[in-house]
Amino acid sequence: MALGPRFHRPILLAVALALVACVSASPARADRCDDSAKELAGQIDRLKVNFKAANTVYLTHPLAKELSVSCRGDKFSIELYAKGDRKPKPEFISLVGAMAALVFSVTKDDTTTGASRCLKRMGLLRGDKVSMRFRRLSLECQRNKTESWIAITRGKDE
């Protein structure tokens, strides 16, 4: 039995709608690192976007020696890196907590607590390198004779 004209219209309509959906797809956007860096700069006082290199956006702030947001690593989806003095001040820890809260969509209290625990655990008993997990975030803190730094990541599978 041959298909009549009444069966061709729904098929043509479906094809036309599919074509319109493909053509009107949203345009290309900046990646998540750029979006996160712009959001950080807009929400945190005195934080500025410095430059972008590869998958890393470098930021500047008076309380930190170095700040960056990285995307698409081998084992993580996004990373926040901050470097400060050997004995971090509470203002630096608060800055790291505020940045991590915006980047990872976790409460500021949780990220500040995690950063504080990681940075304060370094010492005579635990050494100059501490790795820990807190609220589904991986925190790695290190220090040398003049400065300390923290890297906060979330795995690709989380």
N, CA, C and O atoms as a GROMACS GRO file, in nm:
protein
  632
    1MET      N    1   0.084  -0.116   0.000
    1MET     CA    2   0.000   0.000   0.000
    1MET      C    3   0.089   0.123   0.000
    1MET      O    4   0.181   0.134   0.082
    2ALA      N    5   0.064   0.213  -0.089
    2ALA     CA    6   0.142   0.335  -0.102
    2ALA      C    7   0.097   0.437   0.001
    2ALA      O    8  -0.021   0.445   0.035
    3LEU      N    9   0.195   0.515   0.051
    3LEU     CA   10   0.162   0.621   0.147
    3LEU      C   11   0.100   0.737   0.073
    3LEU      O   12   0.150   0.783  -0.029
    4GLY      N   13  -0.010   0.782   0.127
    4GLY     CA   14  -0.080   0.894   0.065
    4GLY      C   15  -0.023   1.027   0.111
    4GLY      O   16   0.068   1.029   0.194
    5PRO      N   17  -0.074   1.138   0.058
    5PRO     CA   18  -0.024   1.270   0.092
    5PRO      C   19  -0.045   1.306   0.239
    5PRO      O   20   0.027   1.389   0.293
    6ARG      N   21  -0.143   1.244   0.304
    6ARG     CA   22  -0.166   1.280   0.443
    6ARG      C   23  -0.055   1.229   0.535
    6ARG      O   24  -0.041   1.280   0.646
    7PHE      N   25   0.025   1.129   0.495
    7PHE     CA   26   0.135   1.079   0.575
    7PHE      C   27   0.264   1.156   0.549
    7PHE      O   28   0.354   1.153   0.633
    8HIS      N   29   0.277   1.225   0.438
    8HIS     CA   30   0.398   1.300   0.405
    8HIS      C   31   0.410   1.428   0.488
    8HIS      O   32   0.521   1.470   0.521
    9ARG      N   33   0.298   1.490   0.521
    9ARG     CA   34   0.304   1.618   0.594
    9ARG      C   35   0.368   1.605   0.732
    9ARG      O   36   0.456   1.685   0.764
   10PRO      N   37   0.330   1.509   0.815
   10PRO     CA   38   0.395   1.498   0.946
   10PRO      C   39   0.545   1.469   0.936
   10PRO      O   40   0.624   1.519   1.016
   11ILE      N   41   0.584   1.389   0.838
   11ILE     CA   42   0.726   1.358   0.819
   11ILE      C   43   0.800   1.485   0.776
   11ILE      O   44   0.908   1.515   0.828
   12LEU      N   45   0.744   1.558   0.682
   12LEU     CA   46   0.808   1.681   0.637
   12LEU      C   47   0.814   1.785   0.750
   12LEU      O   48   0.912   1.857   0.762
   13LEU      N   49   0.710   1.791   0.830
   13LEU     CA   50   0.707   1.884   0.943
   13LEU      C   51   0.815   1.848   1.045
   13LEU      O   52   0.884   1.936   1.096
   14ALA      N   53   0.830   1.719   1.073
   14ALA     CA   54   0.932   1.674   1.168
   14ALA      C   55   1.073   1.704   1.117
   14ALA      O   56   1.159   1.747   1.193
   15VAL      N   57   1.096   1.681   0.987
   15VAL     CA   58   1.226   1.710   0.927
   15VAL      C   59   1.253   1.860   0.931
   15VAL      O   60   1.365   1.902   0.961
   16ALA      N   61   1.154   1.940   0.902
   16ALA     CA   62   1.172   2.086   0.904
   16ALA      C   63   1.203   2.135   1.046
   16ALA      O   64   1.289   2.220   1.064
   17LEU      N   65   1.133   2.081   1.147
   17LEU     CA   66   1.159   2.120   1.285
   17LEU      C   67   1.299   2.078   1.330
   17LEU      O   68   1.366   2.152   1.401
   18ALA      N   69   1.342   1.960   1.288
   18ALA     CA   70   1.476   1.915   1.322
   18ALA      C   71   1.581   2.004   1.259
   18ALA      O   72   1.683   2.036   1.321
   19LEU      N   73   1.558   2.045   1.135
   19LEU     CA   74   1.651   2.134   1.064
   19LEU      C   75   1.658   2.270   1.132
   19LEU      O   76   1.767   2.327   1.148
   20VAL      N   77   1.543   2.323   1.171
   20VAL     CA   78   1.541   2.453   1.242
   20VAL      C   79   1.613   2.441   1.375
   20VAL      O   80   1.686   2.533   1.412
   21ALA      N   81   1.596   2.332   1.447
   21ALA     CA   82   1.663   2.312   1.576
   21ALA      C   83   1.814   2.306   1.558
   21ALA      O   84   1.888   2.360   1.640
   22CYS      N   85   1.861   2.241   1.451
   22CYS     CA   86   2.006   2.233   1.427
   22CYS      C   87   2.064   2.368   1.388
   22CYS      O   88   2.173   2.403   1.433
   23VAL      N   89   1.993   2.442   1.309
   23VAL     CA   90   2.044   2.571   1.261
   23VAL      C   91   2.042   2.676   1.372
   23VAL      O   92   2.132   2.759   1.381
   24SER      N   93   1.940   2.671   1.457
   24SER     CA   94   1.926   2.773   1.561
   24SER      C   95   1.994   2.733   1.692
   24SER      O   96   1.961   2.790   1.796
   25ALA      N   97   2.084   2.639   1.690
   25ALA     CA   98   2.157   2.600   1.811
   25ALA      C   99   2.236   2.719   1.863
   25ALA      O  100   2.275   2.807   1.786
   26SER      N  101   2.259   2.720   1.993
   26SER     CA  102   2.327   2.835   2.054
   26SER      C  103   2.468   2.851   1.998
   26SER      O  104   2.534   2.751   1.967
   27PRO      N  105   2.514   2.974   1.984
   27PRO     CA  106   2.648   2.997   1.930
   27PRO      C  107   2.755   2.953   2.028
   27PRO      O  108   2.727   2.931   2.146
   28ALA      N  109   2.878   2.942   1.980
   28ALA     CA  110   2.990   2.901   2.064
   28ALA      C  111   3.013   3.002   2.175
   28ALA      O  112   3.001   3.123   2.153
   29ARG      N  113   3.045   2.952   2.294
   29ARG     CA  114   3.068   3.039   2.408
   29ARG      C  115   3.209   3.015   2.461
   29ARG      O  116   3.276   2.918   2.425
   30ALA      N  117   3.251   3.107   2.547
   30ALA     CA  118   3.380   3.090   2.612
   30ALA      C  119   3.374   2.969   2.704
   30ALA      O  120   3.265   2.929   2.747
   31ASP      N  121   3.488   2.910   2.735
   31ASP     CA  122   3.488   2.791   2.819
   31ASP      C  123   3.461   2.827   2.965
   31ASP      O  124   3.449   2.944   3.001
   32ARG      N  125   3.452   2.724   3.047
   32ARG     CA  126   3.413   2.744   3.187
   32ARG      C  127   3.517   2.825   3.263
   32ARG      O  128   3.482   2.898   3.356
   33CYS      N  129   3.644   2.814   3.228
   33CYS     CA  130   3.749   2.890   3.298
   33CYS      C  131   3.728   3.040   3.279
   33CYS      O  132   3.738   3.116   3.376
   34ASP      N  133   3.701   3.081   3.157
   34ASP     CA  134   3.677   3.224   3.133
   34ASP      C  135   3.555   3.272   3.210
   34ASP      O  136   3.557   3.379   3.271
   35ASP      N  137   3.449   3.193   3.208
   35ASP     CA  138   3.328   3.230   3.281
   35ASP      C  139   3.355   3.239   3.431
   35ASP      O  140   3.310   3.333   3.497
   36SER      N  141   3.427   3.141   3.485
   36SER     CA  142   3.458   3.141   3.628
   36SER      C  143   3.546   3.260   3.665
   36SER      O  144   3.524   3.323   3.768
   37ALA      N  145   3.645   3.290   3.582
   37ALA     CA  146   3.734   3.403   3.611
   37ALA      C  147   3.660   3.536   3.608
   37ALA      O  148   3.683   3.622   3.692
   38LYS      N  149   3.571   3.552   3.511
   38LYS     CA  150   3.493   3.677   3.504
   38LYS      C  151   3.398   3.689   3.621
   38LYS      O  152   3.377   3.798   3.675
   39GLU      N  153   3.338   3.577   3.662
   39GLU     CA  154   3.248   3.580   3.776
   39GLU      C  155   3.326   3.613   3.904
   39GLU      O  156   3.279   3.690   3.988
   40LEU      N  157   3.445   3.555   3.919
   40LEU     CA  158   3.528   3.585   4.036
   40LEU      C  159   3.565   3.732   4.041
   40LEU      O  160   3.554   3.796   4.146
   41ALA      N  161   3.608   3.787   3.927
   41ALA     CA  162   3.647   3.928   3.922
   41ALA      C  163   3.529   4.020   3.952
   41ALA      O  164   3.547   4.127   4.010
   42GLY      N  165   3.411   3.980   3.913
   42GLY     CA  166   3.294   4.062   3.939
   42GLY      C  167   3.244   4.054   4.082
   42GLY      O  168   3.182   4.148   4.131
   43GLN      N  169   3.270   3.942   4.151
   43GLN     CA  170   3.215   3.921   4.284
   43GLN      C  171   3.312   3.953   4.397
   43GLN      O  172   3.268   3.985   4.508
   44ILE      N  173   3.443   3.946   4.373
   44ILE     CA  174   3.541   3.967   4.479
   44ILE      C  175   3.613   4.099   4.455
   44ILE      O  176   3.663   4.126   4.346
   45ASP      N  177   3.617   4.181   4.559
   45ASP     CA  178   3.682   4.313   4.550
   45ASP      C  179   3.831   4.299   4.523
   45ASP      O  180   3.897   4.210   4.577
   46ARG      N  181   3.883   4.387   4.441
   46ARG     CA  182   4.026   4.399   4.408
   46ARG      C  183   4.083   4.278   4.336
   46ARG      O  184   4.205   4.266   4.323
   47LEU      N  185   3.999   4.189   4.288
   47LEU     CA  186   4.045   4.075   4.209
   47LEU      C  187   4.033   4.110   4.062
   47LEU      O  188   3.928   4.156   4.017
   48LYS      N  189   4.140   4.088   3.987
   48LYS     CA  190   4.141   4.122   3.846
   48LYS      C  191   4.189   4.004   3.763
   48LYS      O  192   4.275   3.926   3.806
   49VAL      N  193   4.133   3.992   3.644
   49VAL     CA  194   4.178   3.891   3.549
   49VAL      C  195   4.304   3.944   3.482
   49VAL      O  196   4.302   4.053   3.425
   50ASN      N  197   4.413   3.868   3.489
   50ASN     CA  198   4.540   3.913   3.434
   50ASN      C  199   4.553   3.871   3.288
   50ASN      O  200   4.550   3.956   3.199
   51PHE      N  201   4.568   3.742   3.262
   51PHE     CA  202   4.578   3.692   3.124
   51PHE      C  203   4.544   3.544   3.122
   51PHE      O  204   4.533   3.479   3.225
   52LYS      N  205   4.526   3.493   2.999
   52LYS     CA  206   4.494   3.352   2.980
   52LYS      C  207   4.604   3.286   2.898
   52LYS      O  208   4.650   3.341   2.798
   53ALA      N  209   4.646   3.169   2.942
   53ALA     CA  210   4.745   3.090   2.869
   53ALA      C  211   4.698   2.945   2.871
   53ALA      O  212   4.676   2.887   2.978
   54ALA      N  213   4.683   2.888   2.754
   54ALA     CA  214   4.633   2.751   2.737
   54ALA      C  215   4.498   2.737   2.808
   54ALA      O  216   4.404   2.808   2.774
   55ASN      N  217   4.488   2.648   2.905
   55ASN     CA  218   4.361   2.628   2.977
   55ASN      C  219   4.364   2.692   3.115
   55ASN      O  220   4.288   2.652   3.203
   56THR      N  221   4.450   2.792   3.136
   56THR     CA  222   4.465   2.855   3.266
   56THR      C  223   4.440   3.005   3.254
   56THR      O  224   4.492   3.071   3.164
   57VAL      N  225   4.360   3.057   3.347
   57VAL     CA  226   4.336   3.201   3.356
   57VAL      C  227   4.405   3.250   3.483
   57VAL      O  228   4.374   3.204   3.593
   58TYR      N  229   4.499   3.343   3.467
   58TYR     CA  230   4.573   3.397   3.580
   58TYR      C  231   4.504   3.521   3.633
   58TYR      O  232   4.458   3.606   3.557
   59LEU      N  233   4.497   3.530   3.766
   59LEU     CA  234   4.429   3.640   3.833
   59LEU      C  235   4.528   3.712   3.925
   59LEU      O  236   4.632   3.656   3.960
   60THR      N  237   4.496   3.835   3.965
   60THR     CA  238   4.579   3.908   4.060
   60THR      C  239   4.493   3.962   4.173
   60THR      O  240   4.378   4.001   4.154
   61HIS      N  241   4.552   3.964   4.291
   61HIS     CA  242   4.488   4.019   4.411
   61HIS      C  243   4.599   4.059   4.508
   61HIS      O  244   4.700   3.989   4.516
   62PRO      N  245   4.584   4.170   4.581
   62PRO     CA  246   4.690   4.215   4.672
   62PRO      C  247   4.725   4.117   4.784
   62PRO      O  248   4.838   4.118   4.833
   63LEU      N  249   4.632   4.032   4.825
   63LEU     CA  250   4.659   3.938   4.934
   63LEU      C  251   4.734   3.813   4.889
   63LEU      O  252   4.788   3.741   4.974
   64ALA      N  253   4.740   3.786   4.760
   64ALA     CA  254   4.801   3.663   4.709
   64ALA      C  255   4.918   3.694   4.616
   64ALA      O  256   4.918   3.795   4.545
   65LYS      N  257   5.016   3.606   4.619
   65LYS     CA  258   5.130   3.621   4.528
   65LYS      C  259   5.095   3.570   4.389
   65LYS      O  260   5.144   3.621   4.288
   66GLU      N  261   5.009   3.467   4.384
   66GLU     CA  262   4.972   3.408   4.255
   66GLU      C  263   4.835   3.343   4.269
   66GLU      O  264   4.807   3.276   4.368
   67LEU      N  265   4.749   3.362   4.169
   67LEU     CA  266   4.616   3.301   4.165
   67LEU      C  267   4.589   3.252   4.023
   67LEU      O  268   4.628   3.318   3.926
   68SER      N  269   4.524   3.138   4.011
   68SER     CA  270   4.486   3.092   3.878
   68SER      C  271   4.368   2.996   3.887
   68SER      O  272   4.343   2.933   3.990
   69VAL      N  273   4.297   2.987   3.775
   69VAL     CA  274   4.187   2.891   3.758
   69VAL      C  275   4.220   2.812   3.631
   69VAL      O  276   4.239   2.870   3.525
   70SER      N  277   4.226   2.678   3.644
   70SER     CA  278   4.261   2.591   3.531
   70SER      C  279   4.147   2.496   3.501
   70SER      O  280   4.073   2.457   3.591
   71CYS      N  281   4.133   2.460   3.374
   71CYS     CA  282   4.027   2.368   3.334
   71CYS      C  283   4.084   2.251   3.254
   71CYS      O  284   4.190   2.259   3.192
   72ARG      N  285   4.010   2.142   3.259
   72ARG     CA  286   4.033   2.023   3.176
   72ARG      C  287   4.173   1.965   3.192
   72ARG      O  288   4.249   1.957   3.094
   73GLY      N  289   4.207   1.925   3.312
   73GLY     CA  290   4.331   1.852   3.332
   73GLY      C  291   4.308   1.704   3.310
   73GLY      O  292   4.199   1.662   3.272
   74ASP      N  293   4.412   1.624   3.334
   74ASP     CA  294   4.400   1.480   3.316
   74ASP      C  295   4.304   1.417   3.417
   74ASP      O  296   4.224   1.330   3.383
   75LYS      N  297   4.314   1.463   3.542
   75LYS     CA  298   4.236   1.400   3.648
   75LYS      C  299   4.133   1.493   3.710
   75LYS      O  300   4.063   1.451   3.802
   76PHE      N  301   4.120   1.616   3.664
   76PHE     CA  302   4.026   1.709   3.725
   76PHE      C  303   3.953   1.788   3.618
   76PHE      O  304   4.000   1.801   3.505
   77SER      N  305   3.838   1.841   3.656
   77SER     CA  306   3.760   1.921   3.562
   77SER      C  307   3.793   2.069   3.578
   77SER      O  308   3.793   2.143   3.480
   78ILE      N  309   3.821   2.113   3.701
   78ILE     CA  310   3.858   2.252   3.725
   78ILE      C  311   3.945   2.258   3.849
   78ILE      O  312   3.926   2.180   3.943
   79GLU      N  313   4.043   2.351   3.850
   79GLU     CA  314   4.137   2.364   3.961
   79GLU      C  315   4.152   2.510   3.997
   79GLU      O  316   4.159   2.597   3.910
   80LEU      N  317   4.158   2.537   4.126
   80LEU     CA  318   4.185   2.671   4.179
   80LEU      C  319   4.320   2.664   4.249
   80LEU      O  320   4.340   2.578   4.335
   81TYR      N  321   4.411   2.754   4.214
   81TYR     CA  322   4.545   2.756   4.271
   81TYR      C  323   4.571   2.892   4.333
   81TYR      O  324   4.543   2.995   4.270
   82ALA      N  325   4.623   2.894   4.455
   82ALA     CA  326   4.653   3.020   4.523
   82ALA      C  327   4.785   3.006   4.598
   82ALA      O  328   4.811   2.904   4.662
   83LYS      N  329   4.868   3.110   4.590
   83LYS     CA  330   4.997   3.111   4.657
   83LYS      C  331   5.006   3.236   4.743
   83LYS      O  332   4.971   3.345   4.700
   84GLY      N  333   5.054   3.219   4.867
   84GLY     CA  334   5.067   3.330   4.960
   84GLY      C  335   5.191   3.317   5.046
   84GLY      O  336   5.284   3.244   5.012
   85ASP      N  337   5.192   3.387   5.158
   85ASP     CA  338   5.305   3.383   5.251
   85ASP      C  339   5.314   3.246   5.318
   85ASP      O  340   5.219   3.167   5.314
   86ARG      N  341   5.431   3.218   5.380
   86ARG     CA  342   5.452   3.088   5.445
   86ARG      C  343   5.348   3.065   5.554
   86ARG      O  344   5.292   2.955   5.564
   87LYS      N  345   5.321   3.164   5.635
   87LYS     CA  346   5.216   3.154   5.736
   87LYS      C  347   5.098   3.236   5.686
   87LYS      O  348   5.096   3.358   5.701
   88PRO      N  349   4.999   3.170   5.625
   88PRO     CA  350   4.889   3.244   5.564
   88PRO      C  351   4.807   3.322   5.666
   88PRO      O  352   4.778   3.274   5.776
   89LYS      N  353   4.772   3.442   5.628
   89LYS     CA  354   4.688   3.528   5.713
   89LYS      C  355   4.542   3.485   5.697
   89LYS      O  356   4.505   3.425   5.597
   90PRO      N  357   4.459   3.518   5.796
   90PRO     CA  358   4.316   3.484   5.784
   90PRO      C  359   4.250   3.548   5.662
   90PRO      O  360   4.156   3.491   5.607
   91GLU      N  361   4.296   3.665   5.620
   91GLU     CA  362   4.239   3.730   5.502
   91GLU      C  363   4.267   3.649   5.376
   91GLU      O  364   4.181   3.639   5.288
   92PHE      N  365   4.387   3.590   5.367
   92PHE     CA  366   4.422   3.506   5.253
   92PHE      C  367   4.334   3.380   5.250
   92PHE      O  368   4.284   3.341   5.145
   93ILE      N  369   4.316   3.318   5.366
   93ILE     CA  370   4.233   3.198   5.375
   93ILE      C  371   4.088   3.231   5.339
   93ILE      O  372   4.021   3.153   5.272
   94SER      N  373   4.041   3.347   5.383
   94SER     CA  374   3.906   3.390   5.348
   94SER      C  375   3.892   3.415   5.198
   94SER      O  376   3.790   3.381   5.139
   95LEU      N  377   3.994   3.473   5.136
   95LEU     CA  378   3.994   3.495   4.991
   95LEU      C  379   3.987   3.362   4.917
   95LEU      O  380   3.908   3.348   4.823
   96VAL      N  381   4.069   3.266   4.957
   96VAL     CA  382   4.069   3.134   4.893
   96VAL      C  383   3.933   3.067   4.911
   96VAL      O  384   3.881   3.006   4.817
   97GLY      N  385   3.875   3.078   5.030
   97GLY     CA  386   3.743   3.020   5.055
   97GLY      C  387   3.635   3.083   4.969
   97GLY      O  388   3.548   3.012   4.917
   98ALA      N  389   3.638   3.215   4.955
   98ALA     CA  390   3.539   3.285   4.873
   98ALA      C  391   3.553   3.246   4.726
   98ALA      O  392   3.454   3.225   4.657
   99MET      N  393   3.677   3.238   4.677
   99MET     CA  394   3.700   3.200   4.538
   99MET      C  395   3.654   3.056   4.513
   99MET      O  396   3.588   3.029   4.413
  100ALA      N  397   3.689   2.966   4.602
  100ALA     CA  398   3.651   2.825   4.586
  100ALA      C  399   3.499   2.809   4.592
  100ALA      O  400   3.443   2.726   4.521
  101ALA      N  401   3.433   2.887   4.675
  101ALA     CA  402   3.288   2.879   4.684
  101ALA      C  403   3.223   2.916   4.552
  101ALA      O  404   3.127   2.852   4.510
  102LEU      N  405   3.276   3.018   4.485
  102LEU     CA  406   3.219   3.058   4.356
  102LEU      C  407   3.253   2.960   4.245
  102LEU      O  408   3.169   2.930   4.160
  103VAL      N  409   3.376   2.910   4.244
  103VAL     CA  410   3.419   2.820   4.136
  103VAL      C  411   3.351   2.684   4.146
  103VAL      O  412   3.308   2.629   4.045
  104PHE      N  413   3.342   2.629   4.267
  104PHE     CA  414   3.292   2.492   4.284
  104PHE      C  415   3.145   2.485   4.328
  104PHE      O  416   3.093   2.375   4.348
  105SER      N  417   3.079   2.598   4.345
  105SER     CA  418   2.938   2.603   4.387
  105SER      C  419   2.915   2.528   4.518
  105SER      O  420   2.824   2.447   4.531
  106VAL      N  421   3.000   2.559   4.615
  106VAL     CA  422   2.990   2.505   4.750
  106VAL      C  423   2.979   2.625   4.842
  106VAL      O  424   3.018   2.735   4.804
  107THR      N  425   2.927   2.608   4.963
  107THR     CA  426   2.913   2.722   5.052
  107THR      C  427   3.050   2.777   5.094
  107THR      O  428   3.148   2.703   5.103
  108LYS      N  429   3.054   2.907   5.119
  108LYS     CA  430   3.179   2.972   5.156
  108LYS      C  431   3.233   2.919   5.288
  108LYS      O  432   3.354   2.906   5.304
  109ASP      N  433   3.146   2.888   5.382
  109ASP     CA  434   3.190   2.834   5.510
  109ASP      C  435   3.264   2.702   5.493
  109ASP      O  436   3.368   2.681   5.556
  110ASP      N  437   3.212   2.615   5.408
  110ASP     CA  438   3.275   2.484   5.385
  110ASP      C  439   3.411   2.500   5.318
  110ASP      O  440   3.508   2.436   5.360
  111THR      N  441   3.420   2.583   5.216
  111THR     CA  442   3.547   2.597   5.145
  111THR      C  443   3.650   2.669   5.230
  111THR      O  444   3.769   2.637   5.224
  112THR      N  445   3.607   2.766   5.310
  112THR     CA  446   3.701   2.834   5.400
  112THR      C  447   3.751   2.738   5.507
  112THR      O  448   3.870   2.739   5.541
  113THR      N  449   3.663   2.655   5.561
  113THR     CA  450   3.704   2.556   5.660
  113THR      C  451   3.803   2.457   5.601
  113THR      O  452   3.904   2.425   5.664
  114GLY      N  453   3.776   2.408   5.481
  114GLY     CA  454   3.866   2.313   5.416
  114GLY      C  455   4.002   2.374   5.387
  114GLY      O  456   4.105   2.311   5.413
  115ALA      N  457   4.005   2.496   5.334
  115ALA     CA  458   4.133   2.562   5.305
  115ALA      C  459   4.210   2.589   5.434
  115ALA      O  460   4.332   2.570   5.437
  116SER      N  461   4.142   2.631   5.537
  116SER     CA  462   4.206   2.657   5.666
  116SER      C  463   4.267   2.530   5.724
  116SER      O  464   4.380   2.532   5.771
  117ARG      N  465   4.193   2.421   5.723
  117ARG     CA  466   4.245   2.294   5.775
  117ARG      C  467   4.368   2.248   5.698
  117ARG      O  468   4.466   2.203   5.758
  118CYS      N  469   4.361   2.258   5.567
  118CYS     CA  470   4.473   2.212   5.485
  118CYS      C  471   4.597   2.296   5.512
  118CYS      O  472   4.706   2.241   5.532
  119LEU      N  473   4.582   2.428   5.511
  119LEU     CA  474   4.698   2.516   5.530
  119LEU      C  475   4.754   2.509   5.671
  119LEU      O  476   4.875   2.526   5.690
  120LYS      N  477   4.671   2.484   5.770
  120LYS     CA  478   4.719   2.478   5.908
  120LYS      C  479   4.775   2.342   5.947
  120LYS      O  480   4.844   2.331   6.049
  121ARG      N  481   4.750   2.239   5.869
  121ARG     CA  482   4.803   2.106   5.901
  121ARG      C  483   4.951   2.093   5.868
  121ARG      O  484   5.019   2.005   5.922
  122MET      N  485   5.001   2.177   5.781
  122MET     CA  486   5.142   2.168   5.747
  122MET      C  487   5.225   2.207   5.870
  122MET      O  488   5.192   2.304   5.939
  123GLY      N  489   5.329   2.133   5.895
  123GLY     CA  490   5.412   2.164   6.010
  123GLY      C  491   5.509   2.052   6.041
  123GLY      O  492   5.539   1.968   5.956
  124LEU      N  493   5.558   2.053   6.163
  124LEU     CA  494   5.660   1.959   6.205
  124LEU      C  495   5.613   1.814   6.200
  124LEU      O  496   5.688   1.727   6.157
  125LEU      N  497   5.491   1.788   6.242
  125LEU     CA  498   5.442   1.650   6.247
  125LEU      C  499   5.400   1.596   6.111
  125LEU      O  500   5.432   1.481   6.080
  126ARG      N  501   5.330   1.675   6.030
  126ARG     CA  502   5.277   1.625   5.903
  126ARG      C  503   5.364   1.661   5.782
  126ARG      O  504   5.340   1.609   5.673
  127GLY      N  505   5.461   1.745   5.799
  127GLY     CA  506   5.550   1.780   5.689
  127GLY      C  507   5.503   1.902   5.612
  127GLY      O  508   5.409   1.970   5.652
  128ASP      N  509   5.570   1.928   5.501
  128ASP     CA  510   5.544   2.047   5.421
  128ASP      C  511   5.449   2.021   5.305
  128ASP      O  512   5.425   2.110   5.224
  129LYS      N  513   5.394   1.900   5.296
  129LYS     CA  514   5.298   1.870   5.190
  129LYS      C  515   5.182   1.791   5.252
  129LYS      O  516   5.201   1.685   5.311
  130VAL      N  517   5.062   1.846   5.237
  130VAL     CA  518   4.942   1.784   5.294
  130VAL      C  519   4.838   1.769   5.183
  130VAL      O  520   4.810   1.864   5.110
  131SER      N  521   4.782   1.649   5.171
  131SER     CA  522   4.672   1.625   5.078
  131SER      C  523   4.552   1.577   5.158
  131SER      O  524   4.566   1.494   5.248
  132MET      N  525   4.435   1.630   5.126
  132MET     CA  526   4.315   1.590   5.199
  132MET      C  527   4.192   1.606   5.112
  132MET      O  528   4.196   1.674   5.009
  133ARG      N  529   4.083   1.544   5.156
  133ARG     CA  530   3.953   1.557   5.090
  133ARG      C  531   3.860   1.627   5.187
  133ARG      O  532   3.861   1.599   5.306
  134PHE      N  533   3.779   1.720   5.134
  134PHE     CA  534   3.681   1.789   5.218
  134PHE      C  535   3.564   1.827   5.131
  134PHE      O  536   3.581   1.900   5.033
  135ARG      N  537   3.446   1.781   5.163
  135ARG     CA  538   3.322   1.812   5.091
  135ARG      C  539   3.334   1.789   4.940
  135ARG      O  540   3.299   1.876   4.860
  136ARG      N  541   3.382   1.672   4.902
  136ARG     CA  542   3.398   1.631   4.762
  136ARG      C  543   3.500   1.715   4.686
  136ARG      O  544   3.499   1.716   4.563
  137LEU      N  545   3.586   1.785   4.756
  137LEU     CA  546   3.695   1.861   4.694
  137LEU      C  547   3.827   1.800   4.737
  137LEU      O  548   3.841   1.754   4.851
  138SER      N  549   3.923   1.798   4.647
  138SER     CA  550   4.058   1.753   4.681
  138SER      C  551   4.143   1.877   4.706
  138SER      O  552   4.151   1.966   4.621
  139LEU      N  553   4.207   1.882   4.822
  139LEU     CA  554   4.290   1.995   4.858
  139LEU      C  555   4.434   1.946   4.876
  139LEU      O  556   4.458   1.846   4.942
  140GLU      N  557   4.527   2.017   4.816
  140GLU     CA  558   4.668   1.984   4.831
  140GLU      C  559   4.742   2.112   4.868
  140GLU      O  560   4.741   2.210   4.794
  141CYS      N  561   4.807   2.110   4.984
  141CYS     CA  562   4.879   2.226   5.034
  141CYS      C  563   5.028   2.193   5.044
  141CYS      O  564   5.065   2.083   5.084
  142GLN      N  565   5.110   2.289   5.008
  142GLN     CA  566   5.256   2.275   5.019
  142GLN      C  567   5.315   2.406   5.065
  142GLN      O  568   5.253   2.512   5.054
  143ARG      N  569   5.437   2.397   5.117
  143ARG     CA  570   5.508   2.518   5.155
  143ARG      C  571   5.657   2.496   5.142
  143ARG      O  572   5.706   2.383   5.142
  144ASN      N  573   5.728   2.608   5.130
  144ASN     CA  574   5.873   2.606   5.136
  144ASN      C  575   5.916   2.711   5.239
  144ASN      O  576   5.835   2.747   5.324
  145LYS      N  577   6.038   2.759   5.233
  145LYS     CA  578   6.085   2.851   5.337
  145LYS      C  579   6.021   2.988   5.331
  145LYS      O  580   6.019   3.059   5.432
  146THR      N  581   5.968   3.029   5.216
  146THR     CA  582   5.916   3.165   5.204
  146THR      C  583   5.767   3.174   5.172
  146THR      O  584   5.705   3.277   5.199
  147GLU      N  585   5.707   3.069   5.118
  147GLU     CA  586   5.567   3.080   5.076
  147GLU      C  587   5.496   2.946   5.088
  147GLU      O  588   5.559   2.841   5.098
  148SER      N  589   5.364   2.952   5.088
  148SER     CA  590   5.280   2.832   5.088
  148SER      C  591   5.177   2.846   4.978
  148SER      O  592   5.143   2.957   4.938
  149TRP      N  593   5.126   2.732   4.928
  149TRP     CA  594   5.027   2.736   4.822
  149TRP      C  595   4.928   2.624   4.840
  149TRP      O  596   4.956   2.522   4.904
  150ILE      N  597   4.812   2.644   4.782
  150ILE     CA  598   4.703   2.548   4.791
  150ILE      C  599   4.643   2.528   4.652
  150ILE      O  600   4.624   2.624   4.578
  151ALA      N  601   4.614   2.405   4.620
  151ALA     CA  602   4.546   2.370   4.495
  151ALA      C  603   4.419   2.294   4.532
  151ALA      O  604   4.424   2.190   4.599
  152ILE      N  605   4.306   2.346   4.488
  152ILE     CA  606   4.176   2.284   4.516
  152ILE      C  607   4.119   2.235   4.383
  152ILE      O  608   4.107   2.311   4.287
  153THR      N  609   4.085   2.107   4.379
  153THR     CA  610   4.033   2.048   4.255
  153THR      C  611   3.907   1.969   4.284
  153THR      O  612   3.880   1.930   4.397
  154ARG      N  613   3.832   1.946   4.179
  154ARG     CA  614   3.720   1.852   4.184
  154ARG      C  615   3.742   1.756   4.070
  154ARG      O  616   3.769   1.798   3.957
  155GLY      N  617   3.732   1.627   4.098
  155GLY     CA  618   3.756   1.525   3.998
  155GLY      C  619   3.657   1.529   3.884
  155GLY      O  620   3.549   1.586   3.896
  156LYS      N  621   3.693   1.468   3.772
  156LYS     CA  622   3.605   1.467   3.655
  156LYS      C  623   3.477   1.389   3.680
  156LYS      O  624   3.373   1.419   3.621
  157ASP      N  625   3.483   1.291   3.766
  157ASP     CA  626   3.368   1.205   3.789
  157ASP      C  627   3.276   1.256   3.899
  157ASP      O  628   3.180   1.187   3.935
  158GLU      N  629   3.302   1.374   3.954
  158GLU     CA  630   3.219   1.427   4.063
  158GLU      C  631   3.139   1.546   4.020
  158GLU      O  632   3.064   1.603   4.099
   0.00000   0.00000   0.00000
